[in-house]
Amino acid sequence: MTGSDLFVSLVVGLAVPLAILDAARTLFDRHGYGATTLDMIAQLANASPNTVYVVFRTKAAILHAILRE
């Protein structure tokens, strides 16, 4: 892997969690925390539900990440 490939991997790797957090923030505002599902977050983030589970494990973990920002 070249330095350029590594940079692209890192940027893409950071983009996915940020997209998930942005989607969750939008949905929490729109529907509330309780009514928002991980599947809804995945769909809005253009990620698979499995990716959301791998990156954050739980909806509570997503909320904690948003509150830490």
Stockholm file with secondary structure:
# STOCKHOLM 1.0

chainA/1-69         MTGSDLFVSLVVGLAVPLAILDAARTLFDRHGYGATTLDMIAQLANASPNTVYVVFRTKAAILHAILRE
#=GR chainA/1-69 SS CCHHHHHHHHHHHHHHHHHHHHHHHHHHHHHCTTTCCHHHHHHHTTCCHHHHHHHHSSHHHHHHHHHHC
#=GC SS_cons        CCHHHHHHHHHHHHHHHHHHHHHHHHHHHHHCTTTCCHHHHHHHTTCCHHHHHHHHSSHHHHHHHHHHC
//
